[in-house]
Amino acid sequence: MARENKVDAALGALRKAIDGLENAIDMRIELQRENRDVEGEVRRVHADRARLAQELDQSEFRANRLEEVNREVSRRLVTAMETIRAVLDR
């Protein structure tokens, strides 16, 4: 009988250890799943950042080009006004 009690106790301890191991495995799998989700989100954020940086660069280029065109138009308007003034003064 004492031997059966020891075997039962050992089996109980083994079952408890196996249950603990299964719980640890389940937690590990869930953690890995969450990590994959986070990694996917980080990749999406990096892709969005790269796209936004490219759009910003393009917008800055267009803004600089518009400034150049604006200066050229202003210069031409000044030249035209001076020419008109010169013609009217004659």
PyMOL Python script that loads the backbone (N, CA, C, O; Angstrom):
from pymol import cmd

cmd.read_pdbstr("""\
ATOM      1  N   MET A   1       0.788  -1.197   0.000  1.00  0.00           N
ATOM      2  CA  MET A   1       0.000   0.000   0.000  1.00  0.00           C
ATOM      3  C   MET A   1       0.836   1.271   0.000  1.00  0.00           C
ATOM      4  O   MET A   1       0.532   2.226  -0.715  1.00  0.00           O
ATOM      5  N   ALA A   2       1.875   1.276   0.795  1.00  0.00           N
ATOM      6  CA  ALA A   2       2.724   2.457   0.856  1.00  0.00           C
ATOM      7  C   ALA A   2       3.357   2.721  -0.491  1.00  0.00           C
ATOM      8  O   ALA A   2       3.561   3.865  -0.896  1.00  0.00           O
ATOM      9  N   ARG A   3       3.663   1.625  -1.176  1.00  0.00           N
ATOM     10  CA  ARG A   3       4.278   1.776  -2.496  1.00  0.00           C
ATOM     11  C   ARG A   3       3.269   2.389  -3.472  1.00  0.00           C
ATOM     12  O   ARG A   3       3.632   3.241  -4.283  1.00  0.00           O
ATOM     13  N   GLU A   4       2.005   1.960  -3.399  1.00  0.00           N
ATOM     14  CA  GLU A   4       0.965   2.507  -4.272  1.00  0.00           C
ATOM     15  C   GLU A   4       0.756   3.993  -3.988  1.00  0.00           C
ATOM     16  O   GLU A   4       0.544   4.780  -4.910  1.00  0.00           O
ATOM     17  N   ASN A   5       0.816   4.370  -2.732  1.00  0.00           N
ATOM     18  CA  ASN A   5       0.677   5.788  -2.367  1.00  0.00           C
ATOM     19  C   ASN A   5       1.818   6.613  -2.954  1.00  0.00           C
ATOM     20  O   ASN A   5       1.617   7.732  -3.426  1.00  0.00           O
ATOM     21  N   LYS A   6       3.019   6.038  -2.915  1.00  0.00           N
ATOM     22  CA  LYS A   6       4.168   6.749  -3.486  1.00  0.00           C
ATOM     23  C   LYS A   6       4.014   6.883  -4.989  1.00  0.00           C
ATOM     24  O   LYS A   6       4.322   7.933  -5.553  1.00  0.00           O
ATOM     25  N   VAL A   7       3.541   5.836  -5.643  1.00  0.00           N
ATOM     26  CA  VAL A   7       3.335   5.878  -7.096  1.00  0.00           C
ATOM     27  C   VAL A   7       2.243   6.889  -7.427  1.00  0.00           C
ATOM     28  O   VAL A   7       2.387   7.683  -8.356  1.00  0.00           O
ATOM     29  N   ASP A   8       1.141   6.858  -6.659  1.00  0.00           N
ATOM     30  CA  ASP A   8       0.056   7.815  -6.879  1.00  0.00           C
ATOM     31  C   ASP A   8       0.544   9.247  -6.673  1.00  0.00           C
ATOM     32  O   ASP A   8       0.199  10.148  -7.437  1.00  0.00           O
ATOM     33  N   ALA A   9       1.342   9.442  -5.642  1.00  0.00           N
ATOM     34  CA  ALA A   9       1.885  10.781  -5.376  1.00  0.00           C
ATOM     35  C   ALA A   9       2.810  11.215  -6.504  1.00  0.00           C
ATOM     36  O   ALA A   9       2.779  12.366  -6.938  1.00  0.00           O
ATOM     37  N   ALA A  10       3.632  10.286  -6.971  1.00  0.00           N
ATOM     38  CA  ALA A  10       4.542  10.602  -8.077  1.00  0.00           C
ATOM     39  C   ALA A  10       3.759  10.914  -9.343  1.00  0.00           C
ATOM     40  O   ALA A  10       4.094  11.846 -10.073  1.00  0.00           O
ATOM     41  N   LEU A  11       2.699  10.118  -9.605  1.00  0.00           N
ATOM     42  CA  LEU A  11       1.868  10.378 -10.787  1.00  0.00           C
ATOM     43  C   LEU A  11       1.156  11.728 -10.665  1.00  0.00           C
ATOM     44  O   LEU A  11       1.036  12.469 -11.640  1.00  0.00           O
ATOM     45  N   GLY A  12       0.694  12.029  -9.470  1.00  0.00           N
ATOM     46  CA  GLY A  12       0.044  13.333  -9.237  1.00  0.00           C
ATOM     47  C   GLY A  12       1.019  14.477  -9.486  1.00  0.00           C
ATOM     48  O   GLY A  12       0.671  15.474 -10.119  1.00  0.00           O
ATOM     49  N   ALA A  13       2.241  14.327  -8.984  1.00  0.00           N
ATOM     50  CA  ALA A  13       3.259  15.357  -9.197  1.00  0.00           C
ATOM     51  C   ALA A  13       3.598  15.475 -10.678  1.00  0.00           C
ATOM     52  O   ALA A  13       3.812  16.574 -11.190  1.00  0.00           O
ATOM     53  N   LEU A  14       3.645  14.325 -11.368  1.00  0.00           N
ATOM     54  CA  LEU A  14       3.935  14.334 -12.801  1.00  0.00           C
ATOM     55  C   LEU A  14       2.817  15.039 -13.573  1.00  0.00           C
ATOM     56  O   LEU A  14       3.078  15.843 -14.468  1.00  0.00           O
ATOM     57  N   ARG A  15       1.562  14.725 -13.212  1.00  0.00           N
ATOM     58  CA  ARG A  15       0.419  15.388 -13.869  1.00  0.00           C
ATOM     59  C   ARG A  15       0.473  16.897 -13.634  1.00  0.00           C
ATOM     60  O   ARG A  15       0.247  17.687 -14.550  1.00  0.00           O
ATOM     61  N   LYS A  16       0.774  17.281 -12.402  1.00  0.00           N
ATOM     62  CA  LYS A  16       0.866  18.709 -12.064  1.00  0.00           C
ATOM     63  C   LYS A  16       1.976  19.380 -12.873  1.00  0.00           C
ATOM     64  O   LYS A  16       1.797  20.487 -13.380  1.00  0.00           O
ATOM     65  N   ALA A  17       3.115  18.710 -12.990  1.00  0.00           N
ATOM     66  CA  ALA A  17       4.235  19.253 -13.766  1.00  0.00           C
ATOM     67  C   ALA A  17       3.865  19.370 -15.244  1.00  0.00           C
ATOM     68  O   ALA A  17       4.197  20.356 -15.902  1.00  0.00           O
ATOM     69  N   ILE A  18       3.167  18.340 -15.758  1.00  0.00           N
ATOM     70  CA  ILE A  18       2.751  18.370 -17.163  1.00  0.00           C
ATOM     71  C   ILE A  18       1.744  19.507 -17.394  1.00  0.00           C
ATOM     72  O   ILE A  18       1.825  20.218 -18.395  1.00  0.00           O
ATOM     73  N   ASP A  19       0.795  19.673 -16.462  1.00  0.00           N
ATOM     74  CA  ASP A  19      -0.168  20.777 -16.568  1.00  0.00           C
ATOM     75  C   ASP A  19       0.555  22.129 -16.563  1.00  0.00           C
ATOM     76  O   ASP A  19       0.231  23.024 -17.343  1.00  0.00           O
ATOM     77  N   GLY A  20       1.524  22.252 -15.683  1.00  0.00           N
ATOM     78  CA  GLY A  20       2.309  23.496 -15.637  1.00  0.00           C
ATOM     79  C   GLY A  20       3.063  23.728 -16.938  1.00  0.00           C
ATOM     80  O   GLY A  20       3.131  24.854 -17.430  1.00  0.00           O
ATOM     81  N   LEU A  21       3.622  22.673 -17.489  1.00  0.00           N
ATOM     82  CA  LEU A  21       4.345  22.767 -18.754  1.00  0.00           C
ATOM     83  C   LEU A  21       3.401  23.164 -19.884  1.00  0.00           C
ATOM     84  O   LEU A  21       3.733  24.013 -20.712  1.00  0.00           O
ATOM     85  N   GLU A  22       2.215  22.542 -19.912  1.00  0.00           N
ATOM     86  CA  GLU A  22       1.233  22.886 -20.943  1.00  0.00           C
ATOM     87  C   GLU A  22       0.806  24.344 -20.832  1.00  0.00           C
ATOM     88  O   GLU A  22       0.660  25.036 -21.840  1.00  0.00           O
ATOM     89  N   ASN A  23       0.606  24.804 -19.603  1.00  0.00           N
ATOM     90  CA  ASN A  23       0.252  26.219 -19.406  1.00  0.00           C
ATOM     91  C   ASN A  23       1.373  27.134 -19.870  1.00  0.00           C
ATOM     92  O   ASN A  23       1.115  28.156 -20.507  1.00  0.00           O
ATOM     93  N   ALA A  24       2.607  26.781 -19.560  1.00  0.00           N
ATOM     94  CA  ALA A  24       3.754  27.584 -19.981  1.00  0.00           C
ATOM     95  C   ALA A  24       3.853  27.611 -21.507  1.00  0.00           C
ATOM     96  O   ALA A  24       4.151  28.652 -22.092  1.00  0.00           O
ATOM     97  N   ILE A  25       3.604  26.478 -22.147  1.00  0.00           N
ATOM     98  CA  ILE A  25       3.642  26.408 -23.614  1.00  0.00           C
ATOM     99  C   ILE A  25       2.541  27.276 -24.205  1.00  0.00           C
ATOM    100  O   ILE A  25       2.778  28.021 -25.157  1.00  0.00           O
ATOM    101  N   ASP A  26       1.328  27.183 -23.642  1.00  0.00           N
ATOM    102  CA  ASP A  26       0.218  28.007 -24.125  1.00  0.00           C
ATOM    103  C   ASP A  26       0.538  29.494 -23.996  1.00  0.00           C
ATOM    104  O   ASP A  26       0.273  30.274 -24.910  1.00  0.00           O
ATOM    105  N   MET A  27       1.109  29.879 -22.853  1.00  0.00           N
ATOM    106  CA  MET A  27       1.471  31.295 -22.658  1.00  0.00           C
ATOM    107  C   MET A  27       2.544  31.718 -23.659  1.00  0.00           C
ATOM    108  O   MET A  27       2.492  32.818 -24.208  1.00  0.00           O
ATOM    109  N   ARG A  28       3.507  30.841 -23.889  1.00  0.00           N
ATOM    110  CA  ARG A  28       4.588  31.142 -24.841  1.00  0.00           C
ATOM    111  C   ARG A  28       4.032  31.316 -26.254  1.00  0.00           C
ATOM    112  O   ARG A  28       4.423  32.239 -26.969  1.00  0.00           O
ATOM    113  N   ILE A  29       3.132  30.438 -26.649  1.00  0.00           N
ATOM    114  CA  ILE A  29       2.519  30.532 -27.983  1.00  0.00           C
ATOM    115  C   ILE A  29       1.746  31.842 -28.107  1.00  0.00           C
ATOM    116  O   ILE A  29       1.837  32.522 -29.129  1.00  0.00           O
ATOM    117  N   GLU A  30       0.993  32.195 -27.080  1.00  0.00           N
ATOM    118  CA  GLU A  30       0.226  33.450 -27.098  1.00  0.00           C
ATOM    119  C   GLU A  30       1.165  34.654 -27.169  1.00  0.00           C
ATOM    120  O   GLU A  30       0.901  35.608 -27.901  1.00  0.00           O
ATOM    121  N   LEU A  31       2.240  34.610 -26.423  1.00  0.00           N
ATOM    122  CA  LEU A  31       3.221  35.693 -26.438  1.00  0.00           C
ATOM    123  C   LEU A  31       3.847  35.835 -27.827  1.00  0.00           C
ATOM    124  O   LEU A  31       4.017  36.950 -28.321  1.00  0.00           O
ATOM    125  N   GLN A  32       4.186  34.719 -28.450  1.00  0.00           N
ATOM    126  CA  GLN A  32       4.753  34.768 -29.799  1.00  0.00           C
ATOM    127  C   GLN A  32       3.740  35.335 -30.789  1.00  0.00           C
ATOM    128  O   GLN A  32       4.108  36.103 -31.677  1.00  0.00           O
ATOM    129  N   ARG A  33       2.470  34.963 -30.647  1.00  0.00           N
ATOM    130  CA  ARG A  33       1.421  35.481 -31.515  1.00  0.00           C
ATOM    131  C   ARG A  33       1.304  36.997 -31.342  1.00  0.00           C
ATOM    132  O   ARG A  33       1.198  37.734 -32.322  1.00  0.00           O
ATOM    133  N   GLU A  34       1.324  37.453 -30.094  1.00  0.00           N
ATOM    134  CA  GLU A  34       1.260  38.887 -29.825  1.00  0.00           C
ATOM    135  C   GLU A  34       2.483  39.600 -30.394  1.00  0.00           C
ATOM    136  O   GLU A  34       2.365  40.696 -30.943  1.00  0.00           O
ATOM    137  N   ASN A  35       3.658  38.980 -30.265  1.00  0.00           N
ATOM    138  CA  ASN A  35       4.880  39.575 -30.814  1.00  0.00           C
ATOM    139  C   ASN A  35       4.782  39.708 -32.331  1.00  0.00           C
ATOM    140  O   ASN A  35       5.197  40.720 -32.896  1.00  0.00           O
ATOM    141  N   ARG A  36       4.229  38.678 -32.995  1.00  0.00           N
ATOM    142  CA  ARG A  36       4.056  38.761 -34.448  1.00  0.00           C
ATOM    143  C   ARG A  36       3.111  39.894 -34.810  1.00  0.00           C
ATOM    144  O   ARG A  36       3.331  40.613 -35.784  1.00  0.00           O
ATOM    145  N   ASP A  37       2.055  40.046 -34.016  1.00  0.00           N
ATOM    146  CA  ASP A  37       1.116  41.139 -34.265  1.00  0.00           C
ATOM    147  C   ASP A  37       1.805  42.491 -34.119  1.00  0.00           C
ATOM    148  O   ASP A  37       1.616  43.390 -34.938  1.00  0.00           O
ATOM    149  N   VAL A  38       2.603  42.620 -33.068  1.00  0.00           N
ATOM    150  CA  VAL A  38       3.327  43.875 -32.828  1.00  0.00           C
ATOM    151  C   VAL A  38       4.344  44.111 -33.940  1.00  0.00           C
ATOM    152  O   VAL A  38       4.470  45.229 -34.440  1.00  0.00           O
ATOM    153  N   GLU A  39       5.064  43.072 -34.326  1.00  0.00           N
ATOM    154  CA  GLU A  39       6.051  43.216 -35.395  1.00  0.00           C
ATOM    155  C   GLU A  39       5.378  43.632 -36.700  1.00  0.00           C
ATOM    156  O   GLU A  39       5.909  44.460 -37.440  1.00  0.00           O
ATOM    157  N   GLY A  40       4.217  43.063 -36.977  1.00  0.00           N
ATOM    158  CA  GLY A  40       3.472  43.453 -38.174  1.00  0.00           C
ATOM    159  C   GLY A  40       3.056  44.909 -38.109  1.00  0.00           C
ATOM    160  O   GLY A  40       3.145  45.628 -39.105  1.00  0.00           O
ATOM    161  N   GLU A  41       2.607  45.347 -36.952  1.00  0.00           N
ATOM    162  CA  GLU A  41       2.211  46.751 -36.779  1.00  0.00           C
ATOM    163  C   GLU A  41       3.416  47.671 -36.938  1.00  0.00           C
ATOM    164  O   GLU A  41       3.312  48.737 -37.546  1.00  0.00           O
ATOM    165  N   VAL A  42       4.551  47.264 -36.395  1.00  0.00           N
ATOM    166  CA  VAL A  42       5.778  48.072 -36.536  1.00  0.00           C
ATOM    167  C   VAL A  42       6.162  48.191 -38.011  1.00  0.00           C
ATOM    168  O   VAL A  42       6.549  49.265 -38.472  1.00  0.00           O
ATOM    169  N   ARG A  43       6.053  47.078 -38.752  1.00  0.00           N
ATOM    170  CA  ARG A  43       6.357  47.131 -40.190  1.00  0.00           C
ATOM    171  C   ARG A  43       5.407  48.078 -40.914  1.00  0.00           C
ATOM    172  O   ARG A  43       5.824  48.833 -41.792  1.00  0.00           O
ATOM    173  N   ARG A  44       4.126  48.035 -40.542  1.00  0.00           N
ATOM    174  CA  ARG A  44       3.151  48.938 -41.171  1.00  0.00           C
ATOM    175  C   ARG A  44       3.463  50.390 -40.839  1.00  0.00           C
ATOM    176  O   ARG A  44       3.353  51.262 -41.701  1.00  0.00           O
ATOM    177  N   VAL A  45       3.851  50.653 -39.594  1.00  0.00           N
ATOM    178  CA  VAL A  45       4.190  52.024 -39.185  1.00  0.00           C
ATOM    179  C   VAL A  45       5.415  52.509 -39.960  1.00  0.00           C
ATOM    180  O   VAL A  45       5.452  53.654 -40.411  1.00  0.00           O
ATOM    181  N   HIS A  46       6.413  51.645 -40.115  1.00  0.00           N
ATOM    182  CA  HIS A  46       7.613  52.029 -40.867  1.00  0.00           C
ATOM    183  C   HIS A  46       7.267  52.301 -42.336  1.00  0.00           C
ATOM    184  O   HIS A  46       7.786  53.247 -42.930  1.00  0.00           O
ATOM    185  N   ALA A  47       6.403  51.486 -42.912  1.00  0.00           N
ATOM    186  CA  ALA A  47       5.987  51.696 -44.303  1.00  0.00           C
ATOM    187  C   ALA A  47       5.234  53.008 -44.423  1.00  0.00           C
ATOM    188  O   ALA A  47       5.454  53.761 -45.372  1.00  0.00           O
ATOM    189  N   ASP A  48       4.343  53.294 -43.471  1.00  0.00           N
ATOM    190  CA  ASP A  48       3.611  54.574 -43.490  1.00  0.00           C
ATOM    191  C   ASP A  48       4.574  55.741 -43.351  1.00  0.00           C
ATOM    192  O   ASP A  48       4.439  56.758 -44.033  1.00  0.00           O
ATOM    193  N   ARG A  49       5.538  55.586 -42.468  1.00  0.00           N
ATOM    194  CA  ARG A  49       6.516  56.661 -42.259  1.00  0.00           C
ATOM    195  C   ARG A  49       7.311  56.928 -43.535  1.00  0.00           C
ATOM    196  O   ARG A  49       7.536  58.079 -43.910  1.00  0.00           O
ATOM    197  N   ALA A  50       7.732  55.856 -44.195  1.00  0.00           N
ATOM    198  CA  ALA A  50       8.494  56.011 -45.437  1.00  0.00           C
ATOM    199  C   ALA A  50       7.637  56.687 -46.508  1.00  0.00           C
ATOM    200  O   ALA A  50       8.113  57.562 -47.233  1.00  0.00           O
ATOM    201  N   ARG A  51       6.361  56.272 -46.601  1.00  0.00           N
ATOM    202  CA  ARG A  51       5.462  56.877 -47.587  1.00  0.00           C
ATOM    203  C   ARG A  51       5.247  58.357 -47.273  1.00  0.00           C
ATOM    204  O   ARG A  51       5.281  59.198 -48.171  1.00  0.00           O
ATOM    205  N   LEU A  52       5.026  58.670 -46.003  1.00  0.00           N
ATOM    206  CA  LEU A  52       4.816  60.063 -45.606  1.00  0.00           C
ATOM    207  C   LEU A  52       6.067  60.904 -45.834  1.00  0.00           C
ATOM    208  O   LEU A  52       5.970  62.061 -46.244  1.00  0.00           O
ATOM    209  N   ALA A  53       7.233  60.337 -45.573  1.00  0.00           N
ATOM    210  CA  ALA A  53       8.485  61.067 -45.814  1.00  0.00           C
ATOM    211  C   ALA A  53       8.636  61.364 -47.297  1.00  0.00           C
ATOM    212  O   ALA A  53       9.064  62.455 -47.674  1.00  0.00           O
ATOM    213  N   GLN A  54       8.288  60.401 -48.138  1.00  0.00           N
ATOM    214  CA  GLN A  54       8.372  60.616 -49.586  1.00  0.00           C
ATOM    215  C   GLN A  54       7.373  61.690 -50.026  1.00  0.00           C
ATOM    216  O   GLN A  54       7.705  62.553 -50.838  1.00  0.00           O
ATOM    217  N   GLU A  55       6.160  61.636 -49.493  1.00  0.00           N
ATOM    218  CA  GLU A  55       5.162  62.650 -49.839  1.00  0.00           C
ATOM    219  C   GLU A  55       5.609  64.025 -49.373  1.00  0.00           C
ATOM    220  O   GLU A  55       5.394  65.017 -50.071  1.00  0.00           O
ATOM    221  N   LEU A  56       6.233  64.094 -48.193  1.00  0.00           N
ATOM    222  CA  LEU A  56       6.741  65.366 -47.687  1.00  0.00           C
ATOM    223  C   LEU A  56       7.834  65.907 -48.604  1.00  0.00           C
ATOM    224  O   LEU A  56       7.845  67.094 -48.930  1.00  0.00           O
ATOM    225  N   ASP A  57       8.742  65.043 -49.013  1.00  0.00           N
ATOM    226  CA  ASP A  57       9.802  65.469 -49.936  1.00  0.00           C
ATOM    227  C   ASP A  57       9.214  66.010 -51.230  1.00  0.00           C
ATOM    228  O   ASP A  57       9.662  67.037 -51.740  1.00  0.00           O
ATOM    229  N   GLN A  58       8.211  65.321 -51.761  1.00  0.00           N
ATOM    230  CA  GLN A  58       7.571  65.774 -52.992  1.00  0.00           C
ATOM    231  C   GLN A  58       6.866  67.108 -52.780  1.00  0.00           C
ATOM    232  O   GLN A  58       6.922  67.985 -53.643  1.00  0.00           O
ATOM    233  N   SER A  59       6.209  67.263 -51.646  1.00  0.00           N
ATOM    234  CA  SER A  59       5.520  68.525 -51.348  1.00  0.00           C
ATOM    235  C   SER A  59       6.516  69.668 -51.206  1.00  0.00           C
ATOM    236  O   SER A  59       6.277  70.774 -51.691  1.00  0.00           O
ATOM    237  N   GLU A  60       7.625  69.396 -50.545  1.00  0.00           N
ATOM    238  CA  GLU A  60       8.654  70.427 -50.401  1.00  0.00           C
ATOM    239  C   GLU A  60       9.220  70.805 -51.765  1.00  0.00           C
ATOM    240  O   GLU A  60       9.465  71.982 -52.026  1.00  0.00           O
ATOM    241  N   PHE A  61       9.428  69.827 -52.632  1.00  0.00           N
ATOM    242  CA  PHE A  61       9.927  70.109 -53.975  1.00  0.00           C
ATOM    243  C   PHE A  61       8.937  71.003 -54.723  1.00  0.00           C
ATOM    244  O   PHE A  61       9.325  71.996 -55.339  1.00  0.00           O
ATOM    245  N   ARG A  62       7.638  70.631 -54.661  1.00  0.00           N
ATOM    246  CA  ARG A  62       6.616  71.442 -55.339  1.00  0.00           C
ATOM    247  C   ARG A  62       6.550  72.844 -54.759  1.00  0.00           C
ATOM    248  O   ARG A  62       6.411  73.815 -55.503  1.00  0.00           O
ATOM    249  N   ALA A  63       6.647  72.963 -53.434  1.00  0.00           N
ATOM    250  CA  ALA A  63       6.614  74.282 -52.792  1.00  0.00           C
ATOM    251  C   ALA A  63       7.800  75.123 -53.254  1.00  0.00           C
ATOM    252  O   ALA A  63       7.643  76.308 -53.551  1.00  0.00           O
ATOM    253  N   ASN A  64       8.982  74.517 -53.314  1.00  0.00           N
ATOM    254  CA  ASN A  64      10.164  75.260 -53.786  1.00  0.00           C
ATOM    255  C   ASN A  64       9.999  75.678 -55.240  1.00  0.00           C
ATOM    256  O   ASN A  64      10.358  76.791 -55.622  1.00  0.00           O
ATOM    257  N   ARG A  65       9.454  74.777 -56.042  1.00  0.00           N
ATOM    258  CA  ARG A  65       9.232  75.098 -57.466  1.00  0.00           C
ATOM    259  C   ARG A  65       8.230  76.238 -57.599  1.00  0.00           C
ATOM    260  O   ARG A  65       8.423  77.138 -58.416  1.00  0.00           O
ATOM    261  N   LEU A  66       7.167  76.210 -56.807  1.00  0.00           N
ATOM    262  CA  LEU A  66       6.179  77.292 -56.839  1.00  0.00           C
ATOM    263  C   LEU A  66       6.799  78.622 -56.417  1.00  0.00           C
ATOM    264  O   LEU A  66       6.474  79.665 -56.984  1.00  0.00           O
ATOM    265  N   GLU A  67       7.682  78.589 -55.433  1.00  0.00           N
ATOM    266  CA  GLU A  67       8.377  79.816 -55.024  1.00  0.00           C
ATOM    267  C   GLU A  67       9.208  80.366 -56.179  1.00  0.00           C
ATOM    268  O   GLU A  67       9.206  81.570 -56.434  1.00  0.00           O
ATOM    269  N   GLU A  68       9.914  79.482 -56.871  1.00  0.00           N
ATOM    270  CA  GLU A  68      10.722  79.921 -58.018  1.00  0.00           C
ATOM    271  C   GLU A  68       9.842  80.530 -59.100  1.00  0.00           C
ATOM    272  O   GLU A  68      10.157  81.593 -59.637  1.00  0.00           O
ATOM    273  N   VAL A  69       8.747  79.862 -59.418  1.00  0.00           N
ATOM    274  CA  VAL A  69       7.830  80.361 -60.447  1.00  0.00           C
ATOM    275  C   VAL A  69       7.229  81.683 -59.996  1.00  0.00           C
ATOM    276  O   VAL A  69       7.080  82.603 -60.800  1.00  0.00           O
ATOM    277  N   ASN A  70       6.883  81.787 -58.722  1.00  0.00           N
ATOM    278  CA  ASN A  70       6.312  83.020 -58.193  1.00  0.00           C
ATOM    279  C   ASN A  70       7.302  84.179 -58.329  1.00  0.00           C
ATOM    280  O   ASN A  70       6.921  85.281 -58.722  1.00  0.00           O
ATOM    281  N   ARG A  71       8.572  83.927 -58.002  1.00  0.00           N
ATOM    282  CA  ARG A  71       9.590  84.980 -58.148  1.00  0.00           C
ATOM    283  C   ARG A  71       9.739  85.402 -59.617  1.00  0.00           C
ATOM    284  O   ARG A  71       9.868  86.587 -59.926  1.00  0.00           O
ATOM    285  N   GLU A  72       9.717  84.416 -60.507  1.00  0.00           N
ATOM    286  CA  GLU A  72       9.838  84.722 -61.939  1.00  0.00           C
ATOM    287  C   GLU A  72       8.641  85.535 -62.426  1.00  0.00           C
ATOM    288  O   GLU A  72       8.805  86.491 -63.184  1.00  0.00           O
ATOM    289  N   VAL A  73       7.449  85.161 -61.998  1.00  0.00           N
ATOM    290  CA  VAL A  73       6.243  85.913 -62.387  1.00  0.00           C
ATOM    291  C   VAL A  73       6.321  87.326 -61.836  1.00  0.00           C
ATOM    292  O   VAL A  73       6.005  88.282 -62.544  1.00  0.00           O
ATOM    293  N   SER A  74       6.736  87.470 -60.589  1.00  0.00           N
ATOM    294  CA  SER A  74       6.873  88.807 -59.997  1.00  0.00           C
ATOM    295  C   SER A  74       7.881  89.640 -60.772  1.00  0.00           C
ATOM    296  O   SER A  74       7.646  90.817 -61.045  1.00  0.00           O
ATOM    297  N   ARG A  75       9.001  89.029 -61.125  1.00  0.00           N
ATOM    298  CA  ARG A  75      10.020  89.756 -61.893  1.00  0.00           C
ATOM    299  C   ARG A  75       9.460  90.212 -63.232  1.00  0.00           C
ATOM    300  O   ARG A  75       9.687  91.346 -63.652  1.00  0.00           O
ATOM    301  N   ARG A  76       8.736  89.337 -63.893  1.00  0.00           N
ATOM    302  CA  ARG A  76       8.151  89.687 -65.200  1.00  0.00           C
ATOM    303  C   ARG A  76       7.085  90.769 -65.058  1.00  0.00           C
ATOM    304  O   ARG A  76       6.981  91.658 -65.904  1.00  0.00           O
ATOM    305  N   LEU A  77       6.291  90.694 -63.983  1.00  0.00           N
ATOM    306  CA  LEU A  77       5.282  91.740 -63.762  1.00  0.00           C
ATOM    307  C   LEU A  77       5.943  93.096 -63.534  1.00  0.00           C
ATOM    308  O   LEU A  77       5.488  94.110 -64.062  1.00  0.00           O
ATOM    309  N   VAL A  78       7.004  93.110 -62.757  1.00  0.00           N
ATOM    310  CA  VAL A  78       7.725  94.364 -62.518  1.00  0.00           C
ATOM    311  C   VAL A  78       8.269  94.895 -63.838  1.00  0.00           C
ATOM    312  O   VAL A  78       8.161  96.088 -64.122  1.00  0.00           O
ATOM    313  N   THR A  79       8.851  94.015 -64.641  1.00  0.00           N
ATOM    314  CA  THR A  79       9.381  94.439 -65.950  1.00  0.00           C
ATOM    315  C   THR A  79       8.260  94.983 -66.827  1.00  0.00           C
ATOM    316  O   THR A  79       8.429  96.011 -67.483  1.00  0.00           O
ATOM    317  N   ALA A  80       7.120  94.304 -66.843  1.00  0.00           N
ATOM    318  CA  ALA A  80       5.989  94.750 -67.660  1.00  0.00           C
ATOM    319  C   ALA A  80       5.468  96.095 -67.166  1.00  0.00           C
ATOM    320  O   ALA A  80       5.157  96.974 -67.969  1.00  0.00           O
ATOM    321  N   MET A  81       5.371  96.258 -65.833  1.00  0.00           N
ATOM    322  CA  MET A  81       4.887  97.540 -65.301  1.00  0.00           C
ATOM    323  C   MET A  81       5.860  98.665 -65.643  1.00  0.00           C
ATOM    324  O   MET A  81       5.434  99.769 -65.982  1.00  0.00           O
ATOM    325  N   GLU A  82       7.142  98.399 -65.559  1.00  0.00           N
ATOM    326  CA  GLU A  82       8.145  99.417 -65.900  1.00  0.00           C
ATOM    327  C   GLU A  82       8.059  99.773 -67.381  1.00  0.00           C
ATOM    328  O   GLU A  82       8.202 100.934 -67.764  1.00  0.00           O
ATOM    329  N   THR A  83       7.823  98.756 -68.205  1.00  0.00           N
ATOM    330  CA  THR A  83       7.700  99.013 -69.645  1.00  0.00           C
ATOM    331  C   THR A  83       6.447  99.842 -69.923  1.00  0.00           C
ATOM    332  O   THR A  83       6.493 100.788 -70.708  1.00  0.00           O
ATOM    333  N   ILE A  84       5.343  99.498 -69.294  1.00  0.00           N
ATOM    334  CA  ILE A  84       4.101 100.261 -69.482  1.00  0.00           C
ATOM    335  C   ILE A  84       4.289 101.679 -68.987  1.00  0.00           C
ATOM    336  O   ILE A  84       3.868 102.621 -69.658  1.00  0.00           O
ATOM    337  N   ARG A  85       4.900 101.857 -67.846  1.00  0.00           N
ATOM    338  CA  ARG A  85       5.163 103.192 -67.288  1.00  0.00           C
ATOM    339  C   ARG A  85       6.046 104.002 -68.240  1.00  0.00           C
ATOM    340  O   ARG A  85       5.818 105.194 -68.446  1.00  0.00           O
ATOM    341  N   ALA A  86       7.049 103.348 -68.813  1.00  0.00           N
ATOM    342  CA  ALA A  86       7.950 104.037 -69.727  1.00  0.00           C
ATOM    343  C   ALA A  86       7.199 104.461 -70.982  1.00  0.00           C
ATOM    344  O   ALA A  86       7.421 105.557 -71.497  1.00  0.00           O
ATOM    345  N   VAL A  87       6.303 103.594 -71.482  1.00  0.00           N
ATOM    346  CA  VAL A  87       5.527 103.950 -72.675  1.00  0.00           C
ATOM    347  C   VAL A  87       4.572 105.087 -72.361  1.00  0.00           C
ATOM    348  O   VAL A  87       4.414 105.988 -73.185  1.00  0.00           O
ATOM    349  N   LEU A  88       3.935 105.079 -71.211  1.00  0.00           N
ATOM    350  CA  LEU A  88       2.988 106.105 -70.848  1.00  0.00           C
ATOM    351  C   LEU A  88       3.686 107.454 -70.597  1.00  0.00           C
ATOM    352  O   LEU A  88       3.098 108.513 -70.819  1.00  0.00           O
ATOM    353  N   ASP A  89       4.923 107.404 -70.141  1.00  0.00           N
ATOM    354  CA  ASP A  89       5.663 108.622 -69.858  1.00  0.00           C
ATOM    355  C   ASP A  89       6.108 109.317 -71.123  1.00  0.00           C
ATOM    356  O   ASP A  89       6.453 110.498 -71.072  1.00  0.00           O
ATOM    357  N   ARG A  90       6.115 108.646 -72.245  1.00  0.00           N
ATOM    358  CA  ARG A  90       6.585 109.236 -73.507  1.00  0.00           C
ATOM    359  C   ARG A  90       5.576 110.119 -74.069  1.00  0.00           C
ATOM    360  O   ARG A  90       5.790 110.706 -75.129  1.00  0.00           O
TER     361      ARG A  90
END
""", "prot")
cmd.dss("prot")
cmd.show_as("cartoon", "prot")
cmd.util.cbc("prot")
cmd.orient("prot")
